Amino acid sequence: MDITAKELKEKLERGDHFLFIDVREKWEHEKSSLGAQNIPLNQLIKNLSELASYKNEEIVVHCQTGQRSGMVKLVMKAAGFTQVRNLIGGIEAFFNV
C-alpha cells in the first residue's frame, strides 16, 4: 500500500516511527530534502541485507516523482520486506500539498 503526500505529512507531524528513505542521488537530496535518510537507488538495492532488521517495520521510500522509489518498493517486497510504502508523486507531490 502506497502513501499520499498528505498522509506522509501527517505522519511526520505526529512524529510516527518508521524508516524513511530518499532513493534519489546525493546531489538531489542536498538540493531538497524531507528529512529522510539518503540511500541512492543503486546503493540501496546492492545493500538490502543491511536493512534486514527492518523487514517487518514500516518503511516509506521516496524519490522526485515516485518512479524510482516505486521500483525500490517492488525490489524490497520481493526480498521479503513486508511494509514498504512508496510516496505517490514523490517529493514534488509533497511540496504541492
N, C-alpha and C positions, 0 to 999 in steps of 0.2 A: 504494500500500500504506500503510495507516494504522499508527499506533504505539500500543501499550498503555502505560498508566501505568508499569507495571513496566519495560518496555523503555526508556522515556524516562528513568526514574530511574537505570537502569544506565548509559545514555549520558552523563548529566550527571555521575555519579560517576566515570566513566572520563575525563571531560574531552574527549569526542569533539568534533570540529569540525563544526558545522552552523549554519545561520541559524535562530534560534529566535524566533518572533513570537507575541505575545499580541494577538489582534484585538479584545479587549474594550475598552470605553470607558476613558478615563483614570482616572476615579474608581474603576472596578472593579479596575484594575491597582494603584492606590495602596492599595486595601483588602487585597489579597493578590496576591503575585507569585511566579513560579517562576524569575525572573531573565531572562525573555525580554524582547526589545525590544518596547515597546508601540507598535503602529501600529493604531489602531482600524479596524474593517472598512471603513467608507465611505472613509476616507483611503487605506487600502491599495489598494482597488480603483481609485480615481481616479489613484493614483500608481504603478501597477505598473511603468511604464517605468523608475522609479528603481531597481528591483531587478533590472534586466536582466542585470547581471553575475553574478547567482545562478541564471540559468536552468537550468544543469546541475549545480548544487550541491544538497546535501540541505537541505531546508527543513522545519522542523516548525512547524505552526501550532496554536494552541490558543485556547479561549475558556472559558466557565464549564462548559458541558456537552458541547461538541463540535458543536453545531448550526451556529453562525455560522462557526466555523473549517472545518467541512465544506463550507460554501458557498464560502468563500475558496479552499479546495483545488480545487474544481471550476473556479472562475474562473481560477485560476493555471495549472492544467493546460491549459485551453482557450487560454491566452495563451502556451503553449509552455514552461512550467516543467516540467521532467521528473522531479524527485524531491521532490514535495511530499507530506508526511505529516501527517495530522490526528491529534491526540491523542484517542483514543477515550474518551468520557466527560468530556473536558475537565479543568479544574483540580480539579473535585470528585472525579473518579476518582483523580487524582494524590495528593490528600491522604488518600485512603482505602486506599492501598497500604501 
